[in-house]
Amino acid sequence: MIGLTGRVPTTATPAAELPLVDAVELAAAWAAALAERLGIRLLVIKGDTLARHGLRDPRVPADVDVLIEPAAFERYCAAISAAGWSERPVPRINLQAAHSVTYLHAGWPCDIDVHHRYPGFLTDASTVFDELWRRRDAQPFAHVVTPTPDRVSSLVIMALHALRDGAASDLHRAELQRARSAALTPAERIELAELAQTTGCAGTLHDLLAGLGVHLPVHETAELREWQARVASRSQGAYPWLLLWRSASWRRRPLVLFRALWPTRDDMLAARPETADGAAALLTARAARLVRGVRGLPAGLRALRAARTGSPVSRG
């Protein structure tokens, strides 16, 4: 049984294994209870909250996503770690713009993804959280009433999540289409306009908002250009490495180039956990990755130029 002390069971036997659907409910309730005990504001986002708001069809998520007030992020992560959860390894390239930390536990079939900000909201992260918290709703997880974003905020989060990597997957394209066709009341349209202006997503969601009948002025900024370039590049291939190379000092650029061409063993296994931990398998995976990177280089260069100049990104 999960208590409110922040400690979770550390042993798991086949008889004690939790079904994923139950684990997600329990982990969401536990994560929220831990935050409450620490005096930290937390919102359970995405996942089943979207279905409960009628924004997508019900399905069992693979993890629990929570958004923490930014000032308390490190303290909350320390508490998660103290409770026996460990960070999921990620490639170092992903750390340059990290917005969350994913935690795993040997006794649980789901992850907990702890966010300190959410990509696509271009206003200061603390301002964004305060606004989402002000509008918060509450939903039961494992019979525990838990803070969640309201319906309009959940719609925005779902759309930003689907767009972030250019709606590259069928799932993200389907979610984006559901967001575009969401039925909104006149009051919700007003709330959506206010939320977009306050949190800085009027530009990142401009086309979607217009399609929903919410027309807002867009002010071009470097952050908006970066977002648009990321969406156009689908955050894949060479683009993240080009960003890292551009921000690195001249002294560090040779190392960035070397690691782009030849990732470390740990980075390869983190990026492609299905890869066997052996010299031959790693060599094959590195070669396949290099081919993908070379193919994506022209698109990455176009996206980088667009991020700097604001010029349109061609898909050609």
C-alpha positions as CSV (number, residue, x, y, z in Angstrom):
1,M,0.0,0.0,0.0
2,I,1.2,3.5,-0.7
3,G,1.5,5.8,2.2
4,L,2.0,9.5,2.3
5,T,5.5,9.3,3.6
6,G,7.1,9.4,0.2
7,R,8.3,5.8,0.5
8,V,7.1,3.2,-2.1
9,P,7.5,-0.6,-1.9
10,T,10.9,-1.7,-3.0
11,T,10.2,-5.4,-3.7
12,A,8.1,-6.8,-6.5
13,T,7.1,-10.4,-7.1
14,P,4.9,-11.7,-9.9
15,A,2.0,-12.0,-7.5
16,A,2.4,-8.4,-6.5
17,E,2.9,-6.8,-9.9
18,L,0.4,-4.0,-10.6
19,P,-1.5,-3.7,-13.8
20,L,-0.5,-0.6,-15.7
21,V,-3.9,1.0,-15.4
22,D,-3.8,0.7,-11.6
23,A,-0.2,1.7,-11.3
24,V,-0.8,5.0,-13.2
25,E,-3.7,5.9,-10.9
26,L,-1.7,5.0,-7.8
27,A,1.4,6.8,-8.9
28,A,-0.5,10.0,-9.8
29,A,-2.1,10.0,-6.3
30,W,1.2,9.2,-4.6
31,A,3.1,12.0,-6.5
32,A,0.4,14.5,-5.6
33,A,0.4,13.4,-2.0
34,L,4.2,13.7,-1.8
35,A,4.0,17.3,-3.1
36,E,1.3,18.2,-0.6
37,R,3.3,16.8,2.3
38,L,6.3,18.9,1.2
39,G,4.1,22.1,0.7
40,I,4.8,22.1,-3.0
41,R,2.3,22.9,-5.7
42,L,1.9,20.2,-8.3
43,L,-0.5,19.6,-11.2
44,V,-1.0,16.1,-12.8
45,I,-1.1,16.9,-16.5
46,K,-1.8,15.0,-19.8
47,G,-2.6,11.3,-19.5
48,D,-6.1,10.5,-18.4
49,T,-6.9,14.1,-17.5
50,L,-7.4,14.7,-21.3
51,A,-9.9,11.9,-21.6
52,R,-11.8,13.1,-18.5
53,H,-12.1,16.6,-20.1
54,G,-13.4,14.9,-23.3
55,L,-10.4,16.0,-25.3
56,R,-9.3,12.5,-26.5
57,D,-10.5,8.9,-26.2
58,P,-9.7,7.0,-23.0
59,R,-6.5,5.0,-23.0
60,V,-4.0,3.8,-20.5
61,P,-0.9,6.1,-20.5
62,A,2.6,4.6,-20.0
63,D,3.6,7.2,-17.4
64,V,2.4,9.9,-15.1
65,D,3.2,13.5,-16.0
66,V,3.4,16.2,-13.3
67,L,4.2,19.9,-13.5
68,I,5.9,21.3,-10.4
69,E,6.2,24.9,-9.4
70,P,9.7,25.8,-10.8
71,A,11.1,27.1,-7.6
72,A,10.5,23.8,-5.9
73,F,11.6,21.5,-8.7
74,E,14.9,20.4,-7.3
75,R,13.4,19.8,-3.8
76,Y,10.7,17.7,-5.3
77,C,13.1,15.7,-7.4
78,A,15.3,15.1,-4.3
79,A,12.2,13.7,-2.5
80,I,11.3,11.4,-5.5
81,S,14.9,10.1,-5.4
82,A,14.8,9.5,-1.7
83,A,11.7,7.5,-2.1
84,G,13.6,4.9,-4.3
85,W,13.0,6.3,-7.8
86,S,15.9,6.7,-10.1
87,E,16.4,9.0,-13.1
88,R,16.0,7.5,-16.6
89,P,19.3,7.9,-18.5
90,V,19.1,10.3,-21.4
91,P,21.6,11.3,-24.1
92,R,23.5,14.3,-23.2
93,I,22.3,16.2,-26.3
94,N,18.8,16.1,-24.7
95,L,20.1,17.9,-21.6
96,Q,20.7,21.2,-23.4
97,A,17.0,22.0,-23.4
98,A,15.7,19.6,-20.7
99,H,12.3,20.5,-19.3
100,S,11.7,17.4,-17.3
101,V,13.3,14.5,-15.5
102,T,11.8,11.0,-15.9
103,Y,11.9,8.7,-12.8
104,L,11.8,4.9,-12.9
105,H,11.2,2.4,-10.1
106,A,11.9,-1.4,-10.3
107,G,8.6,-2.2,-8.5
108,W,6.4,-0.1,-10.8
109,P,5.4,-0.6,-14.5
110,C,5.0,3.2,-15.1
111,D,7.3,6.2,-15.0
112,I,6.9,9.5,-13.4
113,D,7.8,12.4,-15.6
114,V,8.5,15.5,-13.5
115,H,8.3,18.8,-15.5
116,H,9.6,22.2,-14.3
117,R,8.3,23.9,-17.4
118,Y,6.4,23.0,-20.5
119,P,7.8,23.7,-24.1
120,G,5.6,26.0,-26.1
121,F,4.8,28.3,-23.2
122,L,7.2,31.2,-23.9
123,T,6.5,33.3,-20.9
124,D,8.6,32.8,-17.7
125,A,8.0,29.3,-16.3
126,S,6.9,30.6,-12.9
127,T,4.3,32.9,-14.5
128,V,3.0,30.0,-16.6
129,F,2.7,27.7,-13.6
130,D,0.9,30.4,-11.5
131,E,-1.6,30.9,-14.3
132,L,-2.3,27.2,-14.7
133,W,-2.5,26.8,-10.9
134,R,-5.0,29.7,-10.7
135,R,-7.2,27.9,-13.3
136,R,-6.7,24.4,-11.8
137,D,-9.4,21.8,-11.6
138,A,-9.4,18.7,-9.4
139,Q,-9.8,15.0,-10.4
140,P,-9.7,11.8,-8.4
141,F,-6.8,9.4,-8.9
142,A,-7.1,6.2,-6.8
143,H,-9.8,8.0,-4.9
144,V,-7.5,10.9,-4.0
145,V,-8.6,14.3,-5.2
146,T,-5.7,15.6,-7.2
147,P,-4.9,19.1,-8.7
148,T,-5.0,19.1,-12.5
149,P,-5.3,21.7,-15.2
150,D,-8.8,22.8,-16.2
151,R,-10.2,21.9,-19.6
152,V,-8.9,24.9,-21.5
153,S,-5.5,24.6,-20.0
154,S,-5.5,20.8,-20.8
155,L,-6.4,21.6,-24.4
156,V,-3.4,23.9,-24.7
157,I,-1.0,21.4,-23.1
158,M,-2.2,18.6,-25.4
159,A,-1.8,20.8,-28.5
160,L,1.7,22.0,-27.5
161,H,2.7,18.4,-26.8
162,A,1.5,17.2,-30.2
163,L,3.2,20.1,-32.0
164,R,6.5,20.1,-30.1
165,D,8.2,17.6,-32.4
166,G,6.3,18.6,-35.5
167,A,3.5,16.1,-35.0
168,A,5.8,13.5,-36.3
169,S,3.9,10.4,-35.0
170,D,0.4,9.2,-35.9
171,L,-0.6,9.6,-32.2
172,H,0.5,13.3,-32.1
173,R,-1.2,14.0,-35.4
174,A,-4.4,12.5,-34.1
175,E,-4.2,14.5,-30.9
176,L,-3.5,17.7,-32.8
177,Q,-6.6,17.0,-34.9
178,R,-8.7,16.5,-31.8
179,A,-7.4,19.8,-30.4
180,R,-8.3,21.6,-33.7
181,S,-11.9,20.2,-33.6
182,A,-12.5,20.7,-29.8
183,A,-16.0,22.1,-29.1
184,L,-15.6,25.2,-27.0
185,T,-18.3,27.4,-25.4
186,P,-18.0,31.2,-25.9
187,A,-16.8,31.5,-22.3
188,E,-14.1,28.9,-23.0
189,R,-12.9,30.9,-26.0
190,I,-12.5,33.9,-23.9
191,E,-10.6,31.9,-21.3
192,L,-8.4,30.4,-24.1
193,A,-7.5,33.8,-25.3
194,E,-6.6,35.0,-21.9
195,L,-4.6,31.9,-21.1
196,A,-2.7,32.1,-24.4
197,Q,-1.8,35.8,-23.9
198,T,-0.7,35.3,-20.3
199,T,1.4,32.2,-20.9
200,G,3.0,33.2,-24.2
201,C,1.5,30.5,-26.5
202,A,-0.4,32.9,-28.7
203,G,2.4,32.5,-31.3
204,T,3.2,28.9,-30.8
205,L,-0.4,27.9,-31.2
206,H,-1.4,30.7,-33.6
207,D,-3.0,28.5,-36.4
208,L,-4.8,26.3,-33.9
209,L,-6.2,29.2,-32.0
210,A,-7.4,30.9,-35.2
211,G,-9.1,27.7,-36.2
212,L,-10.9,27.6,-32.9
213,G,-12.1,31.2,-33.4
214,V,-9.5,32.9,-31.1
215,H,-7.6,35.6,-33.0
216,L,-4.7,37.1,-31.2
217,P,-1.8,39.3,-32.4
218,V,1.6,37.6,-32.6
219,H,4.8,39.3,-31.8
220,E,7.9,37.7,-33.3
221,T,10.7,36.9,-30.8
222,A,13.8,34.8,-30.8
223,E,12.0,32.2,-28.6
224,L,9.1,32.0,-31.1
225,R,11.5,31.5,-34.0
226,E,13.3,28.7,-32.1
227,W,10.0,27.0,-31.4
228,Q,8.9,27.3,-35.1
229,A,12.2,25.9,-36.3
230,R,12.0,23.0,-33.8
231,V,8.5,22.2,-35.0
232,A,9.6,22.4,-38.7
233,S,12.7,20.2,-38.0
234,R,10.6,17.7,-35.9
235,S,13.5,18.0,-33.4
236,Q,15.2,15.2,-35.2
237,G,18.4,14.5,-37.1
238,A,21.0,17.2,-37.1
239,Y,19.0,20.1,-35.8
240,P,19.6,19.6,-32.0
241,W,23.3,19.1,-32.6
242,L,23.5,22.2,-34.8
243,L,21.9,24.2,-32.0
244,L,24.5,22.8,-29.5
245,W,27.3,23.5,-31.9
246,R,26.1,27.1,-32.5
247,S,25.9,27.8,-28.7
248,A,29.3,26.1,-27.9
249,S,32.6,28.0,-27.7
250,W,35.1,27.6,-30.5
251,R,37.2,25.5,-28.2
252,R,34.4,23.1,-27.6
253,R,33.0,22.9,-31.1
254,P,35.4,20.1,-32.2
255,L,34.1,17.9,-29.3
256,V,30.5,18.7,-30.2
257,L,31.2,17.6,-33.8
258,F,33.0,14.4,-32.7
259,R,30.1,13.4,-30.4
260,A,27.6,14.2,-33.1
261,L,29.4,11.7,-35.3
262,W,30.4,9.2,-32.7
263,P,28.2,9.2,-29.5
264,T,29.4,7.5,-26.4
265,R,28.2,4.0,-25.4
266,D,26.0,5.4,-22.7
267,D,24.4,8.0,-25.0
268,M,23.7,5.3,-27.6
269,L,22.1,3.0,-25.1
270,A,20.0,5.8,-23.6
271,A,18.8,7.0,-27.0
272,R,18.3,3.4,-28.4
273,P,17.7,1.2,-25.4
274,E,16.7,-1.7,-27.7
275,T,20.4,-1.8,-28.9
276,A,22.4,-4.7,-27.6
277,D,25.3,-3.7,-25.4
278,G,28.1,-5.1,-27.6
279,A,30.7,-3.7,-30.0
280,A,29.1,-5.0,-33.2
281,A,25.6,-3.9,-32.3
282,L,26.8,-0.4,-31.2
283,L,28.8,0.0,-34.4
284,T,25.7,-0.9,-36.5
285,A,23.5,1.5,-34.5
286,R,26.1,4.3,-34.8
287,A,26.3,3.8,-38.6
288,A,22.5,3.8,-39.0
289,R,22.3,7.0,-36.8
290,L,25.0,8.7,-39.0
291,V,23.0,7.9,-42.1
292,R,19.9,9.4,-40.6
293,G,21.8,12.5,-39.5
294,V,23.4,13.1,-42.9
295,R,19.9,12.8,-44.5
296,G,18.5,15.3,-42.0
297,L,21.4,17.8,-42.3
298,P,19.8,20.0,-45.0
299,A,16.5,20.3,-43.1
300,G,18.5,21.0,-39.9
301,L,20.4,23.8,-41.6
302,R,17.2,25.4,-42.9
303,A,15.7,25.2,-39.5
304,L,18.8,26.8,-37.9
305,R,18.7,29.6,-40.4
306,A,15.0,30.1,-39.7
307,A,15.6,30.3,-36.0
308,R,18.2,33.0,-36.5
309,T,16.5,35.1,-39.2
310,G,12.8,34.3,-39.0
311,S,12.7,33.1,-42.6
312,P,10.2,30.4,-43.5
313,V,11.4,26.8,-43.1
314,S,11.0,24.8,-46.3
315,R,10.0,21.2,-46.0
316,G,11.7,20.4,-49.3
